[in-house]
Amino acid sequence: MATPQSLAYSPGGYEFGYLVLLAGRAIQNAVDEAAASAGLPAVDLITLYALRVHENLTAGMVARLLHMQQSSVSALADRLETAGLLARVRDDSDRRRVWLCLTDEGREALDRCGTQIRSAVRTLFAPLPPHGADQMAALLGTVVEPWLTDLAATGAGR
């Protein structure tokens, strides 16, 4: 069987997917360090960030968004609720649905960690030309944003 051709290569000869993977791992390392400094597992911090970006999610939505089992999200939500970083709020129109919502303490923890992570990301991407990060964000948005829209449209929280 023939090996599929790479989407693209860098001027240094590295495959596009490998470069994205390494950049993602560098960002994940910054998240790991910030989470550890806050006494949180990295997945908890990522969940808090997702709740801020998407303005509350159900456990099912978090599971799909972060590629986790829903039972793992339930344990994670228990941990964050116990720490006062998240609240569970029953939906007024559908009492079966429960929203995971950031608390003020969760927002504050996220703000502290976010400063540390953004500094690491700025350092990582410092070699980019002016507006290079904007261009990368636009290109990645072209790929990722339809997926995010699909998650919301398919009733990920049901």
C-alpha positions as CSV (number, residue, x, y, z in Angstrom):
1,M,0.0,0.0,0.0
2,A,1.3,3.4,-0.9
3,T,2.0,5.9,1.8
4,P,-0.3,9.0,1.5
5,Q,1.4,12.2,0.5
6,S,1.7,14.8,3.2
7,L,-0.5,17.9,2.9
8,A,2.6,20.2,2.9
9,Y,6.2,20.5,4.0
10,S,8.0,23.3,5.7
11,P,11.1,24.9,4.1
12,G,13.1,22.7,6.5
13,G,11.4,19.6,5.1
14,Y,9.1,18.8,8.0
15,E,5.6,17.5,7.4
16,F,2.7,19.9,8.2
17,G,1.0,17.5,10.6
18,Y,4.3,17.0,12.5
19,L,4.8,20.7,12.9
20,V,1.2,21.2,14.1
21,L,1.7,18.4,16.5
22,L,4.9,19.8,18.0
23,A,3.4,23.3,18.3
24,G,0.4,21.8,20.0
25,R,2.6,19.9,22.4
26,A,4.5,23.1,23.2
27,I,1.2,24.8,24.0
28,Q,0.1,21.8,26.0
29,N,3.3,22.0,28.0
30,A,2.5,25.6,28.9
31,V,-1.0,24.5,29.9
32,D,0.4,21.7,32.1
33,E,2.8,24.0,33.9
34,A,0.1,26.7,34.5
35,A,-2.4,24.1,35.7
36,A,0.2,22.6,38.1
37,S,1.0,26.0,39.5
38,A,-2.7,26.3,40.2
39,G,-2.9,22.9,41.8
40,L,-5.1,21.6,39.0
41,P,-4.9,18.7,36.4
42,A,-4.4,20.2,32.9
43,V,-7.7,18.7,31.7
44,D,-9.5,20.7,34.5
45,L,-7.9,23.9,33.3
46,I,-8.8,23.1,29.7
47,T,-12.4,22.4,30.7
48,L,-12.6,25.8,32.5
49,Y,-11.3,27.5,29.4
50,A,-13.8,25.7,27.2
51,L,-16.6,26.8,29.6
52,R,-15.5,30.4,29.2
53,V,-15.1,30.3,25.5
54,H,-18.5,28.6,24.9
55,E,-20.4,30.2,27.7
56,N,-21.4,27.1,29.6
57,L,-21.7,23.5,28.2
58,T,-23.3,20.3,29.2
59,A,-21.2,17.3,30.3
60,G,-21.9,15.7,26.9
61,M,-20.7,18.8,25.0
62,V,-17.5,18.9,27.1
63,A,-17.0,15.2,26.4
64,R,-17.3,15.7,22.6
65,L,-15.3,18.9,22.5
66,L,-12.4,17.5,24.5
67,H,-12.6,13.9,23.2
68,M,-13.4,12.4,26.6
69,Q,-15.8,9.8,27.9
70,Q,-18.9,11.4,29.5
71,S,-18.2,9.5,32.7
72,S,-14.8,11.1,32.9
73,V,-16.4,14.5,32.5
74,S,-18.8,13.8,35.4
75,A,-15.8,13.0,37.7
76,L,-14.0,16.1,36.4
77,A,-17.1,18.2,37.1
78,D,-17.4,16.8,40.6
79,R,-13.8,17.8,41.3
80,L,-14.3,21.3,39.9
81,E,-17.5,21.8,41.7
82,T,-16.0,20.7,45.0
83,A,-13.1,23.2,44.4
84,G,-15.7,25.9,43.9
85,L,-14.6,26.5,40.3
86,L,-17.7,25.3,38.6
87,A,-21.4,25.1,39.3
88,R,-24.0,22.8,37.9
89,V,-27.2,24.6,36.8
90,R,-30.4,22.8,35.8
91,D,-31.9,24.1,32.5
92,D,-35.2,25.9,33.1
93,S,-36.8,24.6,29.9
94,D,-35.5,21.0,30.1
95,R,-35.0,19.8,33.7
96,R,-33.0,16.8,32.4
97,R,-30.3,19.1,31.0
98,V,-27.6,20.4,33.4
99,W,-25.2,23.2,32.4
100,L,-21.7,23.3,33.7
101,C,-21.0,27.0,34.5
102,L,-17.9,28.8,35.6
103,T,-18.0,30.4,39.1
104,D,-16.2,33.7,39.9
105,E,-13.5,31.6,41.5
106,G,-13.2,29.6,38.3
107,R,-12.8,32.7,36.2
108,E,-10.2,34.0,38.6
109,A,-8.2,30.8,38.4
110,L,-8.5,30.8,34.7
111,D,-7.3,34.5,34.5
112,R,-4.2,33.7,36.6
113,C,-3.3,30.6,34.5
114,G,-4.2,32.4,31.2
115,T,-1.6,35.1,31.8
116,Q,1.1,32.4,32.1
117,I,-0.1,30.4,29.1
118,R,-0.4,33.5,26.8
119,S,3.1,34.5,27.7
120,A,4.4,31.1,26.7
121,V,2.4,31.2,23.5
122,R,3.8,34.6,22.6
123,T,7.3,33.3,23.2
124,L,6.7,30.2,21.1
125,F,5.3,32.2,18.2
126,A,7.6,35.2,18.5
127,P,9.5,34.2,15.3
128,L,6.4,34.9,13.2
129,P,6.4,38.0,11.0
130,P,3.9,40.8,11.9
131,H,0.4,39.5,11.7
132,G,1.6,36.0,11.3
133,A,-0.3,34.8,14.3
134,D,-3.5,36.4,13.0
135,Q,-3.0,34.6,9.7
136,M,-2.4,31.3,11.5
137,A,-5.5,31.8,13.6
138,A,-7.6,32.5,10.5
139,L,-6.3,29.4,8.8
140,L,-6.8,27.1,11.8
141,G,-10.2,28.7,12.3
142,T,-11.1,27.6,8.7
143,V,-10.5,24.0,9.8
144,V,-11.7,24.0,13.4
145,E,-14.7,26.4,13.5
146,P,-16.9,24.3,11.2
147,W,-16.3,21.4,13.6
148,L,-17.2,23.5,16.6
149,T,-20.4,24.7,14.8
150,D,-21.2,21.0,14.0
151,L,-20.8,20.1,17.7
152,A,-23.3,22.7,18.7
153,A,-25.7,21.9,15.9
154,T,-25.8,18.1,16.5
155,G,-27.0,18.4,20.0
156,A,-23.7,17.3,21.6
157,G,-25.2,17.9,25.1
158,R,-28.2,15.6,24.7
